[in-house]
Amino acid sequence: MKGGHDLGGKPGMGKVNLEAENQEPVFHADWERRVFAMNIASGMLGRWNIDESRHARERQEPADYLKHSYYENWLEGLEKLLLEKGLLEARELQASRPLAESVLPAGLRVPNSEQARKLLRAPGSSLMQAEKTPLYAIGDSVRVKENHSAGHTRVPGYAQGATGIIVDALGCHIYPDKNAHGEHIGEQLYTVRFSAAQLWGPNAENDEVLIDLWEPYLSPADKHQELK
C-alpha cells in the first residue's frame, strides 16, 4: 500500500532532521504517554495483531497522516480498531468517556495486572514452520515487484522496481501482508542488498542499503520482464 505513511526516499519532503537519541525524550507530552499505554493495553485484549495495528494507522487519508504527529497517528489507528472490532461504539468515542449503559463484549479477554506483566515480558518471535522450499539463495539477483494494492505491505516504495542481491536467508516468518488481514501464514524472508545508486540515483550519499524482504515481494531479476 502506497500512501502518506511511506516516506522513505520520497522527493519533496526535505531532509530528515536527526535528533541525538540521548537527547530526545521518549514522550514529548503526557498525552503521548497515555496514547502509548492505551495501545499496549488494548492490544492485550487479543482482538488484533501488530500488522493489523500498523494497517489501521495507514488507512487514513494521506493528507491526514502527514498532518498528524506520530502518536496522533497511533490514536487514529487505535480508534479505528476499537470501532471495527466492536469494542467501542461511535457514540462512546464521541462522548470521550464510558456511557452508563456500556457493556464489555462477551468472551473478551481482559488481563489483570499480573497477567499484563507476563504478556509484556513474554518473548515473541515471527518464525514459523516452512511449508515449501525457498525459491532463492544467497547470491541470487532479484527484482522487487511493484505493488499497487490497497493492502498492507512492508515493502518501502523506494525499493519497488529496484534490483538487488540476496545476502542472507532468514527463514520462514509471519507474512505481514496477510497477517494484517487475519491470515496467519509464513513466507521466506531474505536480506537484500541494493546499491544506493539503484535506489536513488547517482547522487546518493551512502554506498548500499540492506532491506529484509519476504519472498512474494521478489522475482528473479533475469526473468522480470517474462514474469511481468
Disulfide bonds with the S-S distance in Angstrom:
none
